[in-house]
Amino acid sequence: MTRWILSLALLLTPWAALPQTAANPILDHADPFITLHPVEGRYLLLGTTGRNITIWSGPTVPTAASESKVVFTPTDGLTEIWSPTIWKMDGRWWIYFTGRMPGKPHAIYVLESNTADALGSYTFRGALDLNGRASIDPSLLTVSGRNYLMYVTVDSGANEIHMVRLQGPMQPAGPESLIAKPEYPWEKGAGTTRNYPVDEGPTALYHAGKTFVVFSGSDTASPRYCLGLLTFKGGDPLMAANWTKAPEPVFTASPEHGIWGPGRGTFAEGKDGTWWLLYAAKSTDDPTPRARATRAKRFTWKADGTPDFGVPTKDGPITP
């Protein structure tokens, strides 16, 4: 009788009310981007599918991939759809992503929501005008109420992080600036066969009045792929001199935990005030970009105000 009553209770309990568990990896896609705070009670999570733009969502950071909705599937030959990010501006939601039209270089493409609902329908708005340069990995930085587009150029023999002010969601304005380029051995794949120089995947992080940009260093396929840190010193964010790059990576592989190539960091603040890092990594040290998946871990802050990401944890259940 007791079992029967329990079974009936489970059937009558709304699914959303049942306890939800999560385990790493939380999503079998790379290049994660999560909203810093929940949107109408749910965190929004995006990642690279290669073929469409999907928004996952869930009530907590570790369960942000609980449900999914495809909001855009190209019909005009657009391919290599990577690294989407989502932002609310002017009362609408805007998704910036990498794509490539036949016979053209990579570019930053944009979707605009048709309503204020982030999980509603979207309109394809085309590519941003970035002087025709091959570009990937779009993200936004906000300083003193102004929005800046961060993106990565891939046409100079290295992946380099650039920035330009956005006068509007579709209006880059003024000159572009080079903010970071590979300088240190860890940004150039030292110690591996994949030694293409890379600074990519810039993502803004704000805390206690400080502004940071976390980026990925080294070749995407390298087991030494890692996270680097830029700290904003104030002034004009378009001036490279106003950023300080940490000389060592701030998040690296953990062979003892079976995690290699952690990169593409994105951040969320839990409803309980905890801070979370989501990142893409793989469970093999093979020099390949395949098999990267999204993992989540909590992080804290150092006395000097910089983030303390610790080391990647083992795959498996995420402890509450």
ZADO-1210 file (C-alpha; in nm, 4 decimals, padded with zeros to 6 digits):
<atoms>
<atom x="00.0000" y="00.0000" z="00.0000" code="MET" pos="1"/>
<atom x="00.2808" y="00.2415" z="00.0884" code="THR" pos="2"/>
<atom x="00.4472" y="00.1920" z="-00.2512" code="ARG" pos="3"/>
<atom x="00.1129" y="00.2465" z="-00.4254" code="TRP" pos="4"/>
<atom x="00.0541" y="00.5729" z="-00.2390" code="ILE" pos="5"/>
<atom x="00.4073" y="00.6942" z="-00.3206" code="LEU" pos="6"/>
<atom x="00.3653" y="00.6086" z="-00.6881" code="SER" pos="7"/>
<atom x="00.0330" y="00.7911" z="-00.7013" code="LEU" pos="8"/>
<atom x="00.1869" y="01.0947" z="-00.5310" code="ALA" pos="9"/>
<atom x="00.4640" y="01.1062" z="-00.7916" code="LEU" pos="10"/>
<atom x="00.2137" y="01.0878" z="-01.0723" code="LEU" pos="11"/>
<atom x="00.0140" y="01.3750" z="-00.9254" code="LEU" pos="12"/>
<atom x="00.3167" y="01.5933" z="-00.8511" code="THR" pos="13"/>
<atom x="00.3964" y="01.8504" z="-01.1229" code="PRO" pos="14"/>
<atom x="00.7256" y="01.7691" z="-01.2932" code="TRP" pos="15"/>
<atom x="00.8653" y="02.1123" z="-01.2088" code="ALA" pos="16"/>
<atom x="00.8117" y="02.0408" z="-00.8394" code="ALA" pos="17"/>
<atom x="01.0189" y="01.7225" z="-00.8412" code="LEU" pos="18"/>
<atom x="01.3780" y="01.7564" z="-00.7222" code="PRO" pos="19"/>
<atom x="01.6184" y="01.8032" z="-01.0110" code="GLN" pos="20"/>
<atom x="01.9731" y="01.6722" z="-01.0162" code="THR" pos="21"/>
<atom x="02.2547" y="01.7649" z="-01.2487" code="ALA" pos="22"/>
<atom x="02.5838" y="01.6111" z="-01.3460" code="ALA" pos="23"/>
<atom x="02.8819" y="01.7208" z="-01.5518" code="ASN" pos="24"/>
<atom x="02.8884" y="01.7565" z="-01.8411" code="PRO" pos="25"/>
<atom x="02.5568" y="01.9410" z="-01.8302" code="ILE" pos="26"/>
<atom x="02.5351" y="01.9870" z="-02.2104" code="LEU" pos="27"/>
<atom x="02.6910" y="01.7904" z="-02.4958" code="ASP" pos="28"/>
<atom x="02.7866" y="02.1048" z="-02.6862" code="HIS" pos="29"/>
<atom x="03.0801" y="02.3444" z="-02.6662" code="ALA" pos="30"/>
<atom x="03.0998" y="02.7264" z="-02.6537" code="ASP" pos="31"/>
<atom x="02.8487" y="02.7826" z="-02.3731" code="PRO" pos="32"/>
<atom x="02.6916" y="03.1166" z="-02.2921" code="PHE" pos="33"/>
<atom x="02.4553" y="03.1563" z="-01.9965" code="ILE" pos="34"/>
<atom x="02.2598" y="03.4581" z="-01.8766" code="THR" pos="35"/>
<atom x="02.4127" y="03.6099" z="-01.5638" code="LEU" pos="36"/>
<atom x="02.0748" y="03.6061" z="-01.3894" code="HIS" pos="37"/>
<atom x="01.7545" y="03.4079" z="-01.4492" code="PRO" pos="38"/>
<atom x="01.5065" y="03.5395" z="-01.7037" code="VAL" pos="39"/>
<atom x="01.1536" y="03.5013" z="-01.5685" code="GLU" pos="40"/>
<atom x="01.2842" y="03.2402" z="-01.3283" code="GLY" pos="41"/>
<atom x="01.4953" y="03.0406" z="-01.5744" code="ARG" pos="42"/>
<atom x="01.8585" y="03.0667" z="-01.6813" code="TYR" pos="43"/>
<atom x="01.9068" y="03.0758" z="-02.0574" code="LEU" pos="44"/>
<atom x="02.1928" y="02.8712" z="-02.2008" code="LEU" pos="45"/>
<atom x="02.3255" y="02.8640" z="-02.5570" code="LEU" pos="46"/>
<atom x="02.5967" y="02.6565" z="-02.7206" code="GLY" pos="47"/>
<atom x="02.7371" y="02.5585" z="-03.0578" code="THR" pos="48"/>
<atom x="02.5243" y="02.3077" z="-03.2480" code="THR" pos="49"/>
<atom x="02.6744" y="02.3949" z="-03.5859" code="GLY" pos="50"/>
<atom x="02.3376" y="02.3845" z="-03.7594" code="ARG" pos="51"/>
<atom x="02.0942" y="02.6099" z="-03.5707" code="ASN" pos="52"/>
<atom x="02.0473" y="02.8382" z="-03.2719" code="ILE" pos="53"/>
<atom x="01.9019" y="02.6570" z="-02.9729" code="THR" pos="54"/>
<atom x="01.8171" y="02.8089" z="-02.6360" code="ILE" pos="55"/>
<atom x="01.8224" y="02.5749" z="-02.3401" code="TRP" pos="56"/>
<atom x="01.6709" y="02.6815" z="-02.0082" code="SER" pos="57"/>
<atom x="01.6318" y="02.5622" z="-01.6529" code="GLY" pos="58"/>
<atom x="01.5526" y="02.6860" z="-01.2997" code="PRO" pos="59"/>
<atom x="01.9107" y="02.6657" z="-01.1675" code="THR" pos="60"/>
<atom x="02.2555" y="02.7044" z="-01.3162" code="VAL" pos="61"/>
<atom x="02.3412" y="02.3305" z="-01.3085" code="PRO" pos="62"/>
<atom x="02.0008" y="02.2442" z="-01.4601" code="THR" pos="63"/>
<atom x="02.0050" y="02.5205" z="-01.7230" code="ALA" pos="64"/>
<atom x="01.9930" y="02.2579" z="-02.0007" code="ALA" pos="65"/>
<atom x="01.6663" y="02.1039" z="-01.8783" code="SER" pos="66"/>
<atom x="01.4559" y="02.2181" z="-02.1747" code="GLU" pos="67"/>
<atom x="01.5435" y="02.3342" z="-02.5254" code="SER" pos="68"/>
<atom x="01.3904" y="02.5336" z="-02.8070" code="LYS" pos="69"/>
<atom x="01.5285" y="02.5918" z="-03.1567" code="VAL" pos="70"/>
<atom x="01.4771" y="02.9604" z="-03.2399" code="VAL" pos="71"/>
<atom x="01.6599" y="02.9760" z="-03.5736" code="PHE" pos="72"/>
<atom x="01.7422" y="02.7339" z="-03.8537" code="THR" pos="73"/>
<atom x="01.9068" y="02.8866" z="-04.1622" code="PRO" pos="74"/>
<atom x="01.7532" y="02.8344" z="-04.5048" code="THR" pos="75"/>
<atom x="01.9950" y="03.0357" z="-04.7196" code="ASP" pos="76"/>
<atom x="02.3162" y="02.8339" z="-04.7071" code="GLY" pos="77"/>
<atom x="02.4481" y="02.9819" z="-04.3845" code="LEU" pos="78"/>
<atom x="02.6782" y="02.7280" z="-04.2174" code="THR" pos="79"/>
<atom x="02.9372" y="02.6969" z="-03.9385" code="GLU" pos="80"/>
<atom x="02.6973" y="02.8439" z="-03.6839" code="ILE" pos="81"/>
<atom x="02.9062" y="02.8841" z="-03.3698" code="TRP" pos="82"/>
<atom x="02.9300" y="03.0629" z="-03.0379" code="SER" pos="83"/>
<atom x="02.5899" y="03.2304" z="-02.9906" code="PRO" pos="84"/>
<atom x="02.5348" y="03.4840" z="-02.7118" code="THR" pos="85"/>
<atom x="02.2091" y="03.6520" z="-02.6049" code="ILE" pos="86"/>
<atom x="02.1488" y="04.0050" z="-02.4729" code="TRP" pos="87"/>
<atom x="01.8535" y="04.2276" z="-02.3887" code="LYS" pos="88"/>
<atom x="01.8673" y="04.5740" z="-02.5455" code="MET" pos="89"/>
<atom x="01.5970" y="04.8253" z="-02.6284" code="ASP" pos="90"/>
<atom x="01.3259" y="04.5959" z="-02.4938" code="GLY" pos="91"/>
<atom x="01.4151" y="04.3066" z="-02.7267" code="ARG" pos="92"/>
<atom x="01.6487" y="04.0097" z="-02.7165" code="TRP" pos="93"/>
<atom x="01.9433" y="04.0004" z="-02.9543" code="TRP" pos="94"/>
<atom x="02.1450" y="03.6905" z="-03.0396" code="ILE" pos="95"/>
<atom x="02.4910" y="03.7421" z="-03.1876" code="TYR" pos="96"/>
<atom x="02.6583" y="03.4402" z="-03.3424" code="PHE" pos="97"/>
<atom x="02.9295" y="03.3294" z="-03.5838" code="THR" pos="98"/>
<atom x="02.8286" y="03.2078" z="-03.9281" code="GLY" pos="99"/>
<atom x="02.9558" y="03.1706" z="-04.2809" code="ARG" pos="100"/>
<atom x="02.7820" y="03.2272" z="-04.6120" code="MET" pos="101"/>
<atom x="02.9022" y="03.0305" z="-04.9167" code="PRO" pos="102"/>
<atom x="03.2147" y="03.1882" z="-05.0632" code="GLY" pos="103"/>
<atom x="03.2438" y="03.4451" z="-04.7842" code="LYS" pos="104"/>
<atom x="03.4538" y="03.4700" z="-04.4679" code="PRO" pos="105"/>
<atom x="03.3209" y="03.4102" z="-04.1190" code="HIS" pos="106"/>
<atom x="03.1108" y="03.6988" z="-03.9924" code="ALA" pos="107"/>
<atom x="02.8990" y="03.8040" z="-03.6947" code="ILE" pos="108"/>
<atom x="02.5270" y="03.7525" z="-03.7610" code="TYR" pos="109"/>
<atom x="02.2335" y="03.8781" z="-03.5578" code="VAL" pos="110"/>
<atom x="01.8839" y="03.7642" z="-03.4593" code="LEU" pos="111"/>
<atom x="01.6273" y="04.0020" z="-03.3053" code="GLU" pos="112"/>
<atom x="01.3354" y="03.8766" z="-03.0976" code="SER" pos="113"/>
<atom x="00.9950" y="03.9730" z="-03.2280" code="ASN" pos="114"/>
<atom x="00.8641" y="04.0364" z="-02.8757" code="THR" pos="115"/>
<atom x="01.0067" y="04.0803" z="-02.5270" code="ALA" pos="116"/>
<atom x="00.9947" y="03.7019" z="-02.4840" code="ASP" pos="117"/>
<atom x="01.3449" y="03.5521" z="-02.5073" code="ALA" pos="118"/>
<atom x="01.1938" y="03.2132" z="-02.5910" code="LEU" pos="119"/>
<atom x="00.9601" y="03.3502" z="-02.8559" code="GLY" pos="120"/>
<atom x="01.0208" y="03.3969" z="-03.2283" code="SER" pos="121"/>
<atom x="01.3171" y="03.5746" z="-03.3859" code="TYR" pos="122"/>
<atom x="01.3932" y="03.7609" z="-03.7075" code="THR" pos="123"/>
<atom x="01.7244" y="03.7172" z="-03.8904" code="PHE" pos="124"/>
<atom x="01.8829" y="04.0608" z="-03.9209" code="ARG" pos="125"/>
<atom x="02.1932" y="03.9673" z="-04.1199" code="GLY" pos="126"/>
<atom x="02.5603" y="04.0416" z="-04.0586" code="ALA" pos="127"/>
<atom x="02.7223" y="04.3265" z="-03.8703" code="LEU" pos="128"/>
<atom x="02.9489" y="04.5560" z="-04.0684" code="ASP" pos="129"/>
<atom x="03.2970" y="04.4966" z="-03.9271" code="LEU" pos="130"/>
<atom x="03.4949" y="04.6293" z="-04.2230" code="ASN" pos="131"/>
<atom x="03.4743" y="04.2962" z="-04.4022" code="GLY" pos="132"/>
<atom x="03.7150" y="04.1210" z="-04.1667" code="ARG" pos="133"/>
<atom x="03.6686" y="03.7501" z="-04.0978" code="ALA" pos="134"/>
<atom x="03.5338" y="03.7472" z="-03.7422" code="SER" pos="135"/>
<atom x="03.4017" y="03.4996" z="-03.4839" code="ILE" pos="136"/>
<atom x="03.3015" y="03.4753" z="-03.1145" code="ASP" pos="137"/>
<atom x="03.0802" y="03.7808" z="-03.0526" code="PRO" pos="138"/>
<atom x="03.0064" y="03.9023" z="-02.7006" code="SER" pos="139"/>
<atom x="02.9168" y="04.2283" z="-02.5258" code="LEU" pos="140"/>
<atom x="03.0995" y="04.4419" z="-02.2730" code="LEU" pos="141"/>
<atom x="02.9183" y="04.7220" z="-02.0891" code="THR" pos="142"/>
<atom x="03.1182" y="05.0080" z="-01.9392" code="VAL" pos="143"/>
<atom x="02.9606" y="05.3277" z="-01.7996" code="SER" pos="144"/>
<atom x="02.6288" y="05.2373" z="-01.9620" code="GLY" pos="145"/>
<atom x="02.7805" y="05.1938" z="-02.3085" code="ARG" pos="146"/>
<atom x="02.7806" y="04.8663" z="-02.4970" code="ASN" pos="147"/>
<atom x="03.0851" y="04.7388" z="-02.6830" code="TYR" pos="148"/>
<atom x="03.0987" y="04.4417" z="-02.9162" code="LEU" pos="149"/>
<atom x="03.3907" y="04.2093" z="-02.8523" code="MET" pos="150"/>
<atom x="03.4841" y="03.9745" z="-03.1345" code="TYR" pos="151"/>
<atom x="03.7773" y="03.7744" z="-03.2636" code="VAL" pos="152"/>
<atom x="03.9517" y="03.8294" z="-03.5962" code="THR" pos="153"/>
<atom x="04.0922" y="03.5237" z="-03.7727" code="VAL" pos="154"/>
<atom x="04.2645" y="03.6733" z="-04.0765" code="ASP" pos="155"/>
<atom x="04.6071" y="03.7749" z="-03.9429" code="SER" pos="156"/>
<atom x="04.7768" y="03.4434" z="-03.8703" code="GLY" pos="157"/>
<atom x="04.6458" y="03.4436" z="-03.5139" code="ALA" pos="158"/>
<atom x="04.3139" y="03.4772" z="-03.3343" code="ASN" pos="159"/>
<atom x="04.2992" y="03.8234" z="-03.1768" code="GLU" pos="160"/>
<atom x="04.0363" y="03.9988" z="-02.9644" code="ILE" pos="161"/>
<atom x="03.8950" y="04.3235" z="-03.0995" code="HIS" pos="162"/>
<atom x="03.6336" y="04.5650" z="-02.9731" code="MET" pos="163"/>
<atom x="03.4079" y="04.8321" z="-03.1190" code="VAL" pos="164"/>
<atom x="03.1403" y="05.0503" z="-02.9650" code="ARG" pos="165"/>
<atom x="02.7775" y="04.9691" z="-03.0454" code="LEU" pos="166"/>
<atom x="02.5631" y="05.2742" z="-03.1085" code="GLN" pos="167"/>
<atom x="02.2702" y="05.0356" z="-03.1470" code="GLY" pos="168"/>
<atom x="02.2323" y="04.6569" z="-03.1622" code="PRO" pos="169"/>
<atom x="02.3042" y="04.6627" z="-03.5380" code="MET" pos="170"/>
<atom x="02.5270" y="04.9713" z="-03.5455" code="GLN" pos="171"/>
<atom x="02.8990" y="04.9373" z="-03.4751" code="PRO" pos="172"/>
<atom x="03.0272" y="05.2942" z="-03.4454" code="ALA" pos="173"/>
<atom x="03.3739" y="05.4412" z="-03.4578" code="GLY" pos="174"/>
<atom x="03.7079" y="05.2671" z="-03.4935" code="PRO" pos="175"/>
<atom x="03.7722" y="04.9086" z="-03.3900" code="GLU" pos="176"/>
<atom x="04.0495" y="04.8368" z="-03.1423" code="SER" pos="177"/>
<atom x="04.2807" y="04.5423" z="-03.0839" code="LEU" pos="178"/>
<atom x="04.2477" y="04.4563" z="-02.7142" code="ILE" pos="179"/>
<atom x="04.4416" y="04.1314" z="-02.6801" code="ALA" pos="180"/>
<atom x="04.6635" y="03.9119" z="-02.8942" code="LYS" pos="181"/>
<atom x="04.8639" y="03.5961" z="-02.8148" code="PRO" pos="182"/>
<atom x="05.1892" y="03.6844" z="-02.6392" code="GLU" pos="183"/>
<atom x="05.2735" y="03.4147" z="-02.3857" code="TYR" pos="184"/>
<atom x="05.3646" y="03.0517" z="-02.4548" code="PRO" pos="185"/>
<atom x="05.0372" y="02.9319" z="-02.2985" code="TRP" pos="186"/>
<atom x="04.8473" y="03.1329" z="-02.5610" code="GLU" pos="187"/>
<atom x="05.0432" y="02.9613" z="-02.8368" code="LYS" pos="188"/>
<atom x="04.9952" y="02.5954" z="-02.7432" code="GLY" pos="189"/>
<atom x="05.3387" y="02.5480" z="-02.5886" code="ALA" pos="190"/>
<atom x="05.4099" y="02.1818" z="-02.5246" code="GLY" pos="191"/>
<atom x="05.1571" y="02.0437" z="-02.7736" code="THR" pos="192"/>
<atom x="05.1363" y="01.9741" z="-03.1451" code="THR" pos="193"/>
<atom x="04.8537" y="02.2293" z="-03.1765" code="ARG" pos="194"/>
<atom x="05.0466" y="02.5554" z="-03.1507" code="ASN" pos="195"/>
<atom x="04.8390" y="02.8034" z="-03.3502" code="TYR" pos="196"/>
<atom x="04.8361" y="03.1304" z="-03.1494" code="PRO" pos="197"/>
<atom x="04.4908" y="03.2052" z="-03.0108" code="VAL" pos="198"/>
<atom x="04.3105" y="03.4581" z="-02.7921" code="ASP" pos="199"/>
<atom x="03.9363" y="03.4028" z="-02.8409" code="GLU" pos="200"/>
<atom x="03.5974" y="03.3637" z="-02.6738" code="GLY" pos="201"/>
<atom x="03.6004" y="03.6908" z="-02.4736" code="PRO" pos="202"/>
<atom x="03.3337" y="03.7136" z="-02.2017" code="THR" pos="203"/>
<atom x="03.2797" y="04.0018" z="-01.9599" code="ALA" pos="204"/>
<atom x="03.2706" y="03.9421" z="-01.5845" code="LEU" pos="205"/>
<atom x="03.1760" y="04.2114" z="-01.3326" code="TYR" pos="206"/>
<atom x="03.2153" y="04.2044" z="-00.9548" code="HIS" pos="207"/>
<atom x="03.2489" y="04.4544" z="-00.6706" code="ALA" pos="208"/>
<atom x="03.3048" y="04.7472" z="-00.9052" code="GLY" pos="209"/>
<atom x="03.5679" y="04.5659" z="-01.1116" code="LYS" pos="210"/>
<atom x="03.5413" y="04.4706" z="-01.4787" code="THR" pos="211"/>
<atom x="03.7164" y="04.1702" z="-01.6297" code="PHE" pos="212"/>
<atom x="03.7251" y="03.9920" z="-01.9629" code="VAL" pos="213"/>
<atom x="03.7877" y="03.6182" z="-01.9459" code="VAL" pos="214"/>
<atom x="03.9128" y="03.4683" z="-02.2712" code="PHE" pos="215"/>
<atom x="04.0425" y="03.1400" z="-02.4101" code="SER" pos="216"/>
<atom x="04.4088" y="03.0939" z="-02.4928" code="GLY" pos="217"/>
<atom x="04.5869" y="02.8410" z="-02.7154" code="SER" pos="218"/>
<atom x="04.4505" y="02.6383" z="-03.0067" code="ASP" pos="219"/>
<atom x="04.0932" y="02.5201" z="-02.9552" code="THR" pos="220"/>
<atom x="04.1983" y="02.1604" z="-03.0215" code="ALA" pos="221"/>
<atom x="04.4891" y="02.1663" z="-02.7810" code="SER" pos="222"/>
<atom x="04.4672" y="01.9869" z="-02.4452" code="PRO" pos="223"/>
<atom x="04.6367" y="02.3050" z="-02.3147" code="ARG" pos="224"/>
<atom x="04.3391" y="02.5222" z="-02.4135" code="TYR" pos="225"/>
<atom x="04.2771" y="02.7379" z="-02.1067" code="CYS" pos="226"/>
<atom x="04.1294" y="03.0593" z="-01.9699" code="LEU" pos="227"/>
<atom x="04.3139" y="03.3901" z="-01.9474" code="GLY" pos="228"/>
<atom x="04.2147" y="03.7108" z="-01.7706" code="LEU" pos="229"/>
<atom x="04.2085" y="04.0783" z="-01.8701" code="LEU" pos="230"/>
<atom x="04.1481" y="04.3371" z="-01.5966" code="THR" pos="231"/>
<atom x="04.0082" y="04.6802" z="-01.6853" code="PHE" pos="232"/>
<atom x="04.2029" y="04.9670" z="-01.5271" code="LYS" pos="233"/>
<atom x="03.9524" y="05.2393" z="-01.6157" code="GLY" pos="234"/>
<atom x="03.9312" y="05.5016" z="-01.8868" code="GLY" pos="235"/>
<atom x="03.8423" y="05.4182" z="-02.2450" code="ASP" pos="236"/>
<atom x="03.7887" y="05.0406" z="-02.2851" code="PRO" pos="237"/>
<atom x="03.8851" y="05.0711" z="-02.6515" code="LEU" pos="238"/>
<atom x="04.2444" y="05.1457" z="-02.5502" code="MET" pos="239"/>
<atom x="04.4499" y="04.8294" z="-02.5057" code="ALA" pos="240"/>
<atom x="04.6694" y="05.0114" z="-02.2535" code="ALA" pos="241"/>
<atom x="04.3712" y="05.0264" z="-02.0187" code="ASN" pos="242"/>
<atom x="04.3664" y="04.6481" z="-01.9866" code="TRP" pos="243"/>
<atom x="04.6104" y="04.4307" z="-01.7961" code="THR" pos="244"/>
<atom x="04.6580" y="04.0685" z="-01.9009" code="LYS" pos="245"/>
<atom x="04.7425" y="03.8147" z="-01.6314" code="ALA" pos="246"/>
<atom x="05.0786" y="03.6576" z="-01.7238" code="PRO" pos="247"/>
<atom x="04.9563" y="03.3070" z="-01.6412" code="GLU" pos="248"/>
<atom x="04.6301" y="03.1312" z="-01.7277" code="PRO" pos="249"/>
<atom x="04.3603" y="03.1373" z="-01.4586" code="VAL" pos="250"/>
<atom x="04.1980" y="02.7990" z="-01.5388" code="PHE" pos="251"/>
<atom x="04.3786" y="02.5031" z="-01.6904" code="THR" pos="252"/>
<atom x="04.3525" y="02.1298" z="-01.7524" code="ALA" pos="253"/>
<atom x="04.3212" y="01.8863" z="-01.4629" code="SER" pos="254"/>
<atom x="04.4703" y="01.5500" z="-01.5708" code="PRO" pos="255"/>
<atom x="04.4122" y="01.4120" z="-01.2216" code="GLU" pos="256"/>
<atom x="04.0391" y="01.4744" z="-01.2696" code="HIS" pos="257"/>
<atom x="04.0338" y="01.3644" z="-01.6344" code="GLY" pos="258"/>
<atom x="03.9584" y="01.7089" z="-01.7797" code="ILE" pos="259"/>
<atom x="04.1600" y="01.8670" z="-02.0621" code="TRP" pos="260"/>
<atom x="04.1350" y="02.1870" z="-02.2633" code="GLY" pos="261"/>
<atom x="03.8948" y="02.3902" z="-02.0465" code="PRO" pos="262"/>
<atom x="03.7942" y="02.7081" z="-02.2284" code="GLY" pos="263"/>
<atom x="03.5073" y="02.9330" z="-02.3402" code="ARG" pos="264"/>
<atom x="03.4134" y="03.0511" z="-01.9934" code="GLY" pos="265"/>
<atom x="03.0739" y="03.2057" z="-01.9176" code="THR" pos="266"/>
<atom x="02.9271" y="03.3095" z="-01.5862" code="PHE" pos="267"/>
<atom x="02.6085" y="03.3104" z="-01.3810" code="ALA" pos="268"/>
<atom x="02.5099" y="03.4155" z="-01.0330" code="GLU" pos="269"/>
<atom x="02.2963" y="03.1574" z="-00.8562" code="GLY" pos="270"/>
<atom x="01.9703" y="03.2532" z="-00.6902" code="LYS" pos="271"/>
<atom x="02.1465" y="03.1930" z="-00.3577" code="ASP" pos="272"/>
<atom x="02.4294" y="03.4335" z="-00.4447" code="GLY" pos="273"/>
<atom x="02.6830" y="03.1693" z="-00.5452" code="THR" pos="274"/>
<atom x="02.8955" y="03.2267" z="-00.8542" code="TRP" pos="275"/>
<atom x="02.9236" y="02.9713" z="-01.1327" code="TRP" pos="276"/>
<atom x="03.1669" y="02.9156" z="-01.4171" code="LEU" pos="277"/>
<atom x="03.0451" y="02.7213" z="-01.7196" code="LEU" pos="278"/>
<atom x="03.3132" y="02.6085" z="-01.9603" code="TYR" pos="279"/>
<atom x="03.3759" y="02.3684" z="-02.2471" code="ALA" pos="280"/>
<atom x="03.6285" y="02.0881" z="-02.2007" code="ALA" pos="281"/>
<atom x="03.6945" y="01.7305" z="-02.3017" code="LYS" pos="282"/>
<atom x="03.7775" y="01.4081" z="-02.1207" code="SER" pos="283"/>
<atom x="04.0706" y="01.3211" z="-02.3477" code="THR" pos="284"/>
<atom x="04.4110" y="01.4751" z="-02.4100" code="ASP" pos="285"/>
<atom x="04.3867" y="01.4020" z="-02.7830" code="ASP" pos="286"/>
<atom x="04.4665" y="01.7150" z="-02.9892" code="PRO" pos="287"/>
<atom x="04.1157" y="01.7460" z="-03.1354" code="THR" pos="288"/>
<atom x="03.8333" y="02.0016" z="-03.1024" code="PRO" pos="289"/>
<atom x="03.5778" y="01.7207" z="-03.1025" code="ARG" pos="290"/>
<atom x="03.4081" y="01.5802" z="-02.7925" code="ALA" pos="291"/>
<atom x="03.4055" y="01.9142" z="-02.6091" code="ARG" pos="292"/>
<atom x="03.1088" y="01.9507" z="-02.3758" code="ALA" pos="293"/>
<atom x="02.9843" y="02.2066" z="-02.1246" code="THR" pos="294"/>
<atom x="03.0604" y="02.1682" z="-01.7545" code="ARG" pos="295"/>
<atom x="02.9677" y="02.3806" z="-01.4524" code="ALA" pos="296"/>
<atom x="03.1489" y="02.4545" z="-01.1273" code="LYS" pos="297"/>
<atom x="03.1226" y="02.7068" z="-00.8491" code="ARG" pos="298"/>
<atom x="03.3942" y="02.9664" z="-00.8021" code="PHE" pos="299"/>
<atom x="03.4885" y="03.2314" z="-00.5488" code="THR" pos="300"/>
<atom x="03.6812" y="03.5580" z="-00.5350" code="TRP" pos="301"/>
<atom x="04.0333" y="03.6339" z="-00.4191" code="LYS" pos="302"/>
<atom x="04.1242" y="03.9092" z="-00.1738" code="ALA" pos="303"/>
<atom x="04.2475" y="04.1268" z="-00.4634" code="ASP" pos="304"/>
<atom x="03.9040" y="04.1081" z="-00.6264" code="GLY" pos="305"/>
<atom x="03.9974" y="03.8710" z="-00.9095" code="THR" pos="306"/>
<atom x="03.8069" y="03.5465" z="-00.9706" code="PRO" pos="307"/>
<atom x="03.9376" y="03.2227" z="-00.8219" code="ASP" pos="308"/>
<atom x="03.8208" y="02.9473" z="-01.0580" code="PHE" pos="309"/>
<atom x="04.0159" y="02.6694" z="-00.8883" code="GLY" pos="310"/>
<atom x="04.0634" y="02.3565" z="-01.1008" code="VAL" pos="311"/>
<atom x="03.8181" y="02.1544" z="-01.3108" code="PRO" pos="312"/>
<atom x="03.6334" y="01.8950" z="-01.1058" code="THR" pos="313"/>
<atom x="03.5680" y="01.5337" z="-01.1973" code="LYS" pos="314"/>
<atom x="03.2711" y="01.4547" z="-01.4164" code="ASP" pos="315"/>
<atom x="02.9674" y="01.3321" z="-01.2278" code="GLY" pos="316"/>
<atom x="02.6968" y="01.4689" z="-00.9989" code="PRO" pos="317"/>
<atom x="02.7211" y="01.8377" z="-00.9154" code="ILE" pos="318"/>
<atom x="02.7019" y="01.8783" z="-00.5397" code="THR" pos="319"/>
<atom x="02.4479" y="02.1323" z="-00.4124" code="PRO" pos="320"/>
</atoms>
